[in-house]
């Protein structure tokens, strides 16, 4: 009984403190790992368009429709990553060789339609969506415009189209495949394994 008494005795106060600290550290690490920065949902399309108030504002033929969600922590490095990855994703068949997943949108001379979509960072609280981690509109608008500019500088300006930031848009598309990929740029540096679409390199 004496041994049993000792085995069930409470931890010393310093041990309890260390245990709590370790648990907090582990929880914080898990939260950090779960945080993602800029998010893009990329769809291979035969055509796509955006309407606002019944008027066509943008349309493309074959290419990529990219829904972009901005996280409140996004920086230029996240935008650079998304721009580079989207333009270089090999989602198209090489018609010369017949090889699938071989060419990117630039090699095919196709177009890209960018659409800002803050709901990509929505989380459910009960049954109601909450968007508190999305970048606030006053900051998101110039940031999104700079992202569109990055795409135009990296490719042909006339091949990059976009919707109307903050407007109620109707997005029409014909998904080719269907092929849909999600990209998340890591909030930390490139040294982390940041993206869902890494396997297409």
C-alpha positions as CSV (number, residue, x, y, z in Angstrom):
1,X,0.0,0.0,0.0
2,X,2.9,2.3,0.8
3,X,4.2,2.0,-2.8
4,X,0.7,2.5,-4.2
5,X,0.3,5.6,-2.1
6,X,3.5,7.1,-3.6
7,X,2.6,6.2,-7.2
8,X,-0.7,8.0,-6.9
9,X,0.6,11.1,-5.1
10,X,0.1,14.4,-6.9
11,X,2.9,15.9,-9.0
12,X,5.1,18.6,-7.4
13,X,4.1,22.1,-8.2
14,X,7.1,22.7,-10.5
15,X,6.2,19.5,-12.4
16,X,2.6,20.7,-12.9
17,X,3.9,24.0,-14.2
18,X,6.2,22.3,-16.6
19,X,3.5,20.0,-17.8
20,X,1.1,22.9,-18.4
21,X,3.8,24.8,-20.3
22,X,4.5,21.8,-22.5
23,X,0.8,21.4,-23.3
24,X,0.4,25.1,-24.1
25,X,3.5,25.0,-26.4
26,X,2.2,21.9,-28.2
27,X,-1.2,23.6,-28.7
28,X,0.4,26.7,-30.0
29,X,2.5,24.7,-32.4
30,X,-0.6,22.9,-33.7
31,X,-2.4,26.2,-34.2
32,X,0.7,27.6,-36.0
33,X,0.8,24.6,-38.3
34,X,-2.8,25.0,-39.2
35,X,-2.6,28.6,-40.2
36,X,-2.3,29.1,-43.9
37,X,-1.8,32.3,-45.9
38,X,-2.9,33.0,-49.4
39,X,-5.2,30.4,-50.9
40,X,-6.0,29.7,-54.5
41,X,-8.5,27.3,-56.0
42,X,-7.4,26.6,-59.6
43,X,-9.8,25.2,-62.2
44,X,-8.8,24.1,-65.7
45,X,-11.6,25.5,-68.0
46,X,-12.6,25.5,-71.6
47,X,-14.3,28.9,-70.8
48,X,-15.1,31.2,-67.9
49,X,-16.7,34.5,-67.4
50,X,-17.8,37.0,-64.7
51,X,-21.0,39.1,-64.7
52,X,-21.8,42.0,-62.5
53,X,-25.3,43.6,-62.4
54,X,-26.2,41.7,-65.6
55,X,-23.1,42.9,-67.5
56,X,-20.2,40.8,-68.7
57,X,-17.0,42.2,-67.1
58,X,-14.5,39.5,-68.0
59,X,-14.3,36.3,-70.0
60,X,-11.7,33.8,-71.2
61,X,-11.6,30.8,-73.5
62,X,-9.4,27.8,-72.6
63,X,-7.2,28.4,-69.5
64,X,-7.5,28.7,-65.8
65,X,-10.1,30.2,-63.5
66,X,-8.4,31.1,-60.2
67,X,-10.4,31.9,-57.1
68,X,-8.2,33.8,-54.6
69,X,-8.7,34.0,-50.9
70,X,-6.5,36.5,-49.0
71,X,-5.5,35.7,-45.4
72,X,-5.1,38.6,-43.0
73,X,-1.4,37.7,-42.6
74,X,-0.6,37.7,-46.4
75,X,2.6,39.5,-47.6
76,X,4.2,40.0,-51.0
77,X,6.1,36.7,-50.7
78,X,2.7,34.8,-50.5
79,X,1.5,36.6,-53.6
80,X,4.8,35.9,-55.5
81,X,4.4,32.2,-54.6
82,X,0.8,31.9,-55.8
83,X,1.6,33.8,-59.0
84,X,4.6,31.6,-59.8
85,X,2.8,28.3,-59.0
86,X,-0.4,29.1,-60.9
87,X,1.4,30.1,-64.0
88,X,3.7,27.0,-63.9
89,X,1.2,24.3,-62.9
90,X,1.4,21.6,-65.5
91,X,-2.3,21.0,-65.9
92,X,-2.5,20.7,-69.7
93,X,-1.8,17.9,-72.2
94,X,1.1,18.4,-74.6
95,X,-0.7,18.1,-78.0
96,X,2.6,17.4,-79.8
97,X,3.5,14.4,-77.7
98,X,0.1,13.4,-76.3
99,X,1.7,13.5,-72.8
100,X,-0.8,14.5,-70.1
101,X,0.0,16.9,-67.3
102,X,2.9,18.3,-69.3
103,X,2.3,21.9,-70.1
104,X,1.4,25.1,-68.2
105,X,-1.0,27.8,-69.1
106,X,1.8,30.0,-70.6
107,X,3.1,27.2,-72.8
108,X,-0.4,26.7,-74.2
109,X,-0.8,30.5,-74.7
110,X,-4.1,30.3,-72.7
111,X,-5.7,32.9,-70.5
112,X,-6.2,33.3,-66.7
113,X,-9.3,34.7,-65.0
114,X,-8.6,35.8,-61.4
115,X,-11.6,36.2,-59.0
116,X,-11.2,37.5,-55.4
117,X,-13.1,35.2,-53.0
118,X,-12.8,36.0,-49.3
119,X,-15.2,33.0,-48.5
120,X,-12.3,30.7,-49.1
121,X,-11.2,31.7,-45.6
122,X,-14.6,31.1,-44.0
123,X,-15.0,28.8,-41.0
124,X,-18.2,27.5,-39.5
125,X,-19.3,28.6,-36.1
126,X,-22.2,26.3,-35.6
127,X,-23.9,26.6,-38.9
128,X,-23.0,30.2,-39.6
129,X,-19.9,31.1,-41.6
130,X,-17.3,33.4,-40.0
131,X,-14.6,35.2,-42.1
132,X,-12.5,36.8,-39.3
133,X,-9.2,35.4,-40.7
134,X,-9.8,36.8,-44.2
135,X,-7.9,40.0,-45.0
136,X,-10.1,43.1,-44.2
137,X,-11.6,44.7,-47.4
138,X,-9.7,48.0,-47.0
139,X,-6.4,46.2,-47.0
140,X,-7.4,43.4,-49.4
141,X,-8.4,45.6,-52.3
142,X,-5.0,47.1,-53.0
143,X,-3.3,43.8,-52.2
144,X,-5.5,41.9,-54.6
145,X,-4.8,44.5,-57.3
146,X,-1.1,44.1,-56.8
147,X,-1.5,40.3,-57.2
148,X,-3.3,40.9,-60.5
149,X,-0.4,43.1,-61.6
150,X,2.1,40.5,-60.7
151,X,0.3,38.0,-62.9
152,X,0.3,40.5,-65.8
153,X,4.0,41.2,-65.4
154,X,4.9,37.5,-65.2
155,X,2.8,36.6,-68.3
156,X,1.1,38.6,-71.1
157,X,-1.0,41.5,-69.7
158,X,-3.8,40.8,-72.1
159,X,-4.0,37.2,-71.0
160,X,-4.9,38.0,-67.4
161,X,-8.5,39.0,-66.7
162,X,-10.2,39.6,-63.3
163,X,-13.5,40.2,-61.7
164,X,-14.7,43.2,-59.7
165,X,-13.3,43.3,-56.2
166,X,-16.1,43.4,-53.6
167,X,-18.9,43.2,-56.1
168,X,-21.7,40.5,-56.1
169,X,-20.4,38.5,-59.1
170,X,-21.9,35.6,-61.1
171,X,-19.0,33.4,-62.2
172,X,-19.7,31.0,-65.0
173,X,-17.3,28.3,-66.1
174,X,-17.0,25.0,-67.9
175,X,-14.5,22.9,-66.0
176,X,-12.4,20.8,-68.3
177,X,-11.9,17.3,-66.8
178,X,-13.0,18.3,-64.2
179,X,-9.6,19.5,-62.9
180,X,-9.5,21.5,-59.7
181,X,-6.4,22.1,-57.6
182,X,-6.0,24.0,-54.3
183,X,-2.8,25.9,-53.5
184,X,-2.0,27.3,-50.0
185,X,1.1,29.4,-49.6
186,X,2.7,28.8,-46.2
187,X,2.7,31.7,-43.8
188,X,6.3,30.9,-43.0
189,X,9.1,30.7,-45.5
190,X,9.6,28.5,-48.5
191,X,11.6,26.1,-46.4
192,X,8.4,24.6,-45.0
193,X,6.3,22.1,-47.0
194,X,3.8,24.7,-47.9
195,X,1.5,23.7,-50.8
196,X,-1.1,21.1,-51.5
197,X,-0.1,21.2,-55.2
198,X,3.6,20.4,-54.7
199,X,3.3,17.0,-56.4
200,X,2.7,18.6,-59.8
201,X,6.3,19.9,-60.0
